[in-house]
Amino acid sequence: MLHQIKGLHHVTSLASGAQANNAFFTRALGLRRVKKTVNFDAPHVYHLYYGDEHGSPGSVMTYFPFPGAARGRHGAGEVGVTAFAVPVGALGYWADRLAGLGVTGLNRTSSFGQDRLTFDGPDGDTFALVETDDARAPWTGTDVPEDLAIRGFHSASMRLRDAGASAELLRFMGYEETGRDGDMTRFAVTGGNGADVIDIETLPGAPAAEQGAGSVHHIAFAVENRARQLEVREALLDTGWQVTPVIDRDYFWAIYFRTPGGVLFEVATNEPGFDRDEDTAHLGEALKLPTQHAHLRDVLEQRLEPITD
């Protein structure tokens, strides 16, 4: 069993437009945009990152907004719900705030003894706010009161037809089963970064998910540094997983592999962080380009959808 993984690093999804996506996360949810860059493989598409003040691992939601992309179809083989942690007693505020902003799909429920508020994102993505004791510091440069603000991720929930092989993978990655609630099985890593929980929702008869706007592209797990990442990679390879070489993503190094249920996993380093090319006070303000795309700046600045902060 691995011990290097400390919880979620980031969650990356697809969207149909940059401006609506930016407004939802910065204005409605009160997160900070910590980086405005482009997709390494499709530089005509933004890669937007939202999180806490520093873009701490375990707090960062990222998006590839492909202009006009068709919505995905939810089903088995995907991350179904991305959940954020909020303080106990905060859900009343959030229900009123989101309803006032026209957010759809609002529903208060309880899962594993924790109160939660589920709601839709602008492309039909499914999110939840979960009340929990969480000592992580929120982003305070917003109109959301500090004592009610999002602390970072709480969990990600995978929808699978059969949980068996993915559950074994999570155990190998250092997660332990901590409980069951209906068709949900919960796994958690001990001594993690606060974003410690993965849920598996078992839906034997569900149709296969189809990716599009509103779909999670992949979830990333956090390791401290490149040395720990290489240890994880070697262990996965030794166990038979097909893992990519290490890829430099400017703000972290990444490896990827596909899970038995179809969800794409990434293992990302905490280093070097989002302040490698911007002062912390000005994260996410300027368009930052990977070195290989720097020569496209003039074209991209004309072609990319304007984002009004």
C-alpha positions, 0 to 999 in steps of 0.5 A: 500500500502506498503512503505518499498520496495526501488527498486530492490535488485538483479536479479538472472539468470541461466547460462551454464558455470561459466567461460564464465559468469564471463568473460562477467560480469567482462570483457565485462560489467566491473562489480565487482565480489563481491561474489563467493559462491555456491547454497544453494540447489545444492552446486556443482553449483556456486552462482556468484554475480556481482555489484558495489564496495560494492555489493550495493542493486540495483546493483547486478546480480547473477547467478547459472551456471549449467554446460552444462545446455540447454538454456531456451525458452523465452516467457510469465511468465518471466523477459524478459529484465534486464536493467542497467543504464549508463550515458547520452551519453555513448551508443556509447562507449558501442556499439563499446565496445560490438561489438568489443567483439563479443556480439550479438543482439546489437540494439539501440532503445528508450523507455519511452523517454530514449535511450537504447542499447539491447544485448545478454548475453552468454546464450541468456539472454537479457540485455539493457543499458539505458541512464539516470542521475544516481548519483550512483558510479560505480565500477572503478577497470576495463578498462571501463572509470568511466564516462561511466560505469554501475551505477547499475540496471535501471529496470527489464521487465516482459513478461506477457500474462495479466498484470492486476493482476501483476500490482495490486501486484506492486501497493500494493508493493508501485509502481505507474504506470508512463507511457505506451509505446506501449505494455509496462507499466512502474511502479516506486517506489518513493524515491528508491535506483536508481533501481526503475523501473519495466516494464510489457510487455503485450504479450497475444499470447506469448508461456509460457517461459521455464527456462534454461540457459539464463533465469531469475530465480527470481527478488529480491526487497530491504528492509532496514532490517529484521524488514521492511521485516517482515512487508512486509511478514505479509502484503502479507500473510494478502492479501492472498499471499503464502510467504515462511518463512524468509531464511538466505542467509548469505549476506541477509535474503530472502522471496519468493512468486510466482506472478500471471504471474508466475515470482518468487519474492523475498524480500531481506534485505540490511543487512548484506551485502557482506563484512560480511565474506570478506574485501571490498578490496577483495570481490569475491576473495575466495570461500565462503561456507555456513556453512552447506556446509563447510565440502564439501570444498575439494570436491567442490574445485576440482569439481567446474569449475575453474574461471580465473579472 
